[in-house]
């Protein structure tokens, strides 16, 4: 019997103990210029180059924490007959593919876990399928290596995301099955799809930041609706919890603003990365503060901005500006390539893209040493020797997928700060 791994996320920066990853595979290459937009991409990735870059992220994380691969977890789940039946049934119902249910159930566990991620080719065995421009009965999960979005660990429970696009809904179905049925998890989940009385809910993990055990940040824009945040409020009411929830409105364009973590991430107990035009400059985007006490909303009001609101709650955060302070065009370029999207592995220690040189220069000015990922992986640099550091991974190809280090990680357990 496998030991149950406790889920425990009470901050964004606590020392990382375990994390779930998905190394991109054939599903990333099963894309054409014609369907790239449908897959939520603005370009097609070169898998060979992307894998070389991803191996740096995986290599660094393996040095500091226990890493889980989704594909392995999924295989171990579908080895259980009941879990296999339930998962395949849910996917086929959700994607109107009941005709391939028996085929899926007949596959060996390793093959089933592969096709649930990489897709099932359409067999052109009748006229309708022959004339169809479609290639797949079950579409590949092109975005699954952006692990952050499909589920969020909040304290010792897991929020299953209600994705904004049908293209990504299977990711959440798979993650709910893993957290529910995998012998190392077995954690309580909360899923908006089981709350049919609330309409219009979408909420994705890139918009949710656990700033402190009593403070949650949530972005609202193209991926997370106000109804998605209301779902969280309803859940907190039901659990009779006390929370400060800070909501940050996001622009709907350009597409690089899809999630809060593309414009704001926490780096240390007193440092954060911000995209200045959205977070600090005067604009029409609201920052709303909701206070819940013992499950009751006691107040809801506007704040000046997200940083001011956090500092009023005792954070004392100093902002580091994505792209540096000299040129707004440089800020825009580096934000587009996930220059604000950092993943903290401990207080003051985070992973980001090496390509965003102006952002890294700004971090250096704020006391962060910049270390190349390969130096950490080869043992030439020890993260423990630094008070503050940024581990820079190559990201020329991965960034074109529309996400950074935080997007590609789903932390499961962190130490208390």
Secondary structure, DSSP 4 states (H G I P E B T S, - for coil): -PPPPPPBB--SSSPEEEEEE----HHHHS--HHHHTTTT-SS---HHHHHHHHHHHHHHHHHHSEEEEHHHHHHHHHTSHHHHHHHHHHHHHHTT-GGGHHHHHHS-HHHHHHHHHH-EEPP--SHHHHH----EEE---TTTT-GGGTEEEEBTEEEEPB-SSGGGHHHHHHHHHHHHH-TT----EEEGGG-TTS-S--B-GGGEEEEETTEEEEEESSSS-HHHHHHHHHHHHHHT--EEEEEEE--S-SGGGSSGGGTEEEEETTEEEE-HHHHTS--S--EEEEEEETTEEEEEEEES-HHHHHHHTT---EEEETT-SS-HHHHHHHHHTTTT--EEEETTEEEEETT-HHHHHHHHHTTPEEEEHHHHHTTSS-GGG-SSEEEEE--TTGGGGS--TTTT-EEEEE---
